[in-house]
Amino acid sequence: MLLHLVAEFDLQRDVVPWLAARGWAAALDTSENSSALYIVNVERNGKIIYTWKGNQRNTHIGLYDPQTKQNEHLYMFERDLRIISCSINNERTLLAVSFRQYTEQERVSQLLQSVSKYLTLLIEIHPINNVRVLKAVDSCVRVQFLYPVEGRNTSTESRLLLVSEDKYIEQFEIHVVAEEEQKVVIQNSGQLPRARVADDLIWAQWDMVEQRLFYMVPKESKSTLKCVQFYPDENFNSILESPLDVSVNDTQLKLVNFGYDYCEDQDVAAKSLNLQVFTSKAGGLCVCCSLASDSPDEITYSIYFLHKGYNKTFTVSLERTESHQLKEVAFINLDYYVAAYLPGQFLHLLNIQHPDLLCYSLFLTGEDARIGTLQNYSILSPLMSTVLDCHIGSMYAVSISESALLHLLQNSKRDSERLAALHCALLYFQHTEDLEMQIIWWISENLSTCHSFDPIQEFIIASVYCRMCPETHNLDKLLPYTSLLDWIGIIPGVTCATDIIPLPVLEFQNSKDFWKKLNSNLESVKYAEPHLHYHNDVLRREWRNLSEEREERPTTAYLRNIFENARKVLSHLDTWDSEERLVPLFQEEDFQQQLLMGLMVAQLKDHLMRHLQYVGRKKIDQIVLDYVANLLNLVHQIMKEVWRRYHLRSCIFCFNERGSAGEFAVFHIMSRILEAANGMCLPLPPGFHTLHLGLGVRCLPLHTLLHYIDNGVLHLTETCVRRLLKDLDDTEKNEKLKFSIVMRLPEALGQKIRQVWNHPINANLMARKYVKLLLEKLENRQCIRFVPERLSVPVEFLPLNYLTSMLAEIENQGVQPHEKQDHVNVRFVEETALKHTMTLLGLKYS
C-alpha cells in the first residue's frame, strides 16, 4: 500500500476503556446503540469532541486531548438526543451544541407541531451553569468556535460561527467575565451581537487551521467560489473570488468540516455536491470535485488548479462495479499531492506543485491503491495529511510510504509510473543518504529500460531543485525541476481533458504566508510561467563559440572573469567535502568544463537578478555558487555510489591489465552520465573525462575505443594520454594503440604530448612535421627554380615519393608562414629519415 496510515485517535482504543472505568459504557454494548458513540468535531488545537449515550439514555459530550491522551467529560443532557454539531472555545469555558430534538415522525405522532425540530444552545461549562438558546428552528444548524493564533493569552471574548441549512452564515460575539471562585459567565444579558458573514451559499468548507471559510454561491448556471479570512484582531474580510464551471442545479447545502454527524452526512451525500478545497504550504489552491457520469462503468472527477489557471478533468474506466456501491471519489490533502481515492478501484496522487504533465502524478490500481480499510463514503480530510473515518470513529495520519514508493519504482514497467515515483521520492521526502543510494542503484540498473526520459537527468535536476528552492522565496519558479519539455504518454484506462480557467481575484493588504505565496503563484502565471524557468539554450551556444575561439584570440577580461567564476565554484565545493575522495575526480584542470561552469554561473546570475531584485547581489551570488556546486556534487555522488557498488579501487590508471566486469559497468554508466550532461549542457567534475578514457582503454577493444574517440564519446585528456604513453611498453599491440591515440590528438595537445614519447614512430612524426615546415618556408621565400613535372607513376625510391606527396600537399593547401617552428635538430631529422627509409626497404641499419 502506497499510503501509510497511523491511527492518532480511535474511539474503541482511546475512549471506550475510559467510559468503562466510569460505568458509562454498558449502554454501548447493545446492537441498537451501535452508533451511539461517534465523533462530532475536531478543533484547531487537535482536540476531538465526541458523544455517547449513557445507561439512562442520557446524552453525554466528551473531549479527548491527543497531546495528553486524556479524556474529559464536558456536559450531559438528560434526554436521548441526536447531536448534530458541537464546538468548544479555546479557553474551554463555553460549549456550543446543535441537536435534533425529534424526528419528523416523532413530532407528528406526539402532536408536537409547535416544538422546533432543531435546537442550538450556548452553555457555560466553567463550571456548568447558564444555558442560552441561540436558535430554535426546523432547519439544521452547525456551530464552530473561532480560535485565536497559537500562543495568544486567554481572551475574554469568543466568536462563534453559526451555519444554517437555510443557506446563510452568521458570527456571534460572546463576552465573558470571571466571577468569584474562577467562575466564568456570559456578560451579555440580552441578544448577542452578530454579523452576517455569507448569504445564499450552496456549499461551505471550514479550514480550522488557518481560520478560513470557503463557500460557493450560485451565479446563473455556474457558481463562484469565495473565501473569508478571519483574523486574530476579531475582524474578517472576503479575500478571494473565483468563478467555477460547476453545475449547482438542484443541489442541497453541503458543509465540509463543520462537524461530523455520520448518519446525517450520509443522507445528504447522495444529494449534494461532492466538492472540497485544499491548500498547500507552497501557495497551491485546488478545488476537487466529483462529477456525475453517464456511464455506470466510468467515474469522472475534476481538479481545479486555481494557482495555475487551469483544471483537469479525469475519466476513469472502472475494472468492476457493483450496483450498490457508492461511486463517490474521496479526496485527501497530502500538501504536495492531492489523492483521489475510490476503494477497490484506484488511487490517483495528483501533483499540486507541478500538475502540468501527467507523468508527475501517480495513478495506481490493485494492492498499491488500497488505503487500509477506509471506505469512500466515510472519508474526510479535516487537516493536512490527516484522514477521518467517521464510520468507525478513527483519525489517522496519512503519508506516502517510502518503502512502498521505492518498491513501486523498482518494479514498475511503465515510464509514467517510474517518472512519477522518482519525482515523488526526490521532492516529497527529505533527502537521506540511504534513499539517495537506493535511487542511484535503481538508476544504474535501469538506464536502458526508461525510454521516454533520462533518469540521470531527472535525478540531477530534481535533486538540485529540491535542495535549492527552500533557500529563497520564488526560487522554485526560476529553476528547472525537470528535463522534459513535454510528455505525450498515456495512462491506461484514464483520459484527461485540460481547460483554461480564469485566475482568482485576490483582495488583501499586507497579508503573509499562504495568501502571499498564492498571489506570487498567480503573478507567475500572468507573466508566462514557462519562460521564467532557467534554460540552457544560450549557455550551450556561448560555450560552443568560446570553445572554438580559444585558439584564435588571446584571453580577454571576460574570459578571465568566467574562469574566476569556475574557481569559486570548485573552492566552494572543496569546503563541502574535505574527506579523501573515493573516486579520482577534482584532481586536474579541465578547460572545457571550467569554461562551462563559469558561463553557467554568469548566465544564471543574470537570470536571477532579473526576477529576484529584492534578494540582493550577495545572496544571489551565493545561490548561484550553491546551484552549480550542487550539480557537480550530484555527479560525484552518483560516481561514488556506483564505485562502491562495483567494489572498484581508488585508482584505475593501470593500463597493463584488462578491465573487470565491474569496470565495464561503471564505464557504461559514465557514458550515460556524459550523454545526460551533454543533453542539458551541465558541467562535469574536472577529471571526469580522464577517468572515463582510462576505463575505456582498459575495457574496450581497440577498434571500439577509437570509434568512441572519433564520435566524441571519449575525450582525449593530457593526463590520461601521458600516463598511457608512460606505462605501456612498446610491444606491437601497444605501439598500435599509442600511435592511434597520438594521431588523434588535437594539434595543441599533440605538440606537448609528442615530446614525452621516446619512440621511432613518434620521432618520425616529428621529423615529417619539421620537414613540412622547412618546405613551407622555402615556398614562402618564392625561390624561383625549375620544378620538373610530377611523375604520374610513383617511383620505387620511397623518400622521393614522400617528398613528392609533401610538395603536392603544400601546393594544394598553401603556406602557413606564421606557424611556429618546433625545436628539432637537423641532424636528428636526417638520422630519423635515413632509419625510416632503411626500415621500409628491409635493410639493416647500424
Disulfide bonds with the S-S distance in Angstrom:
none
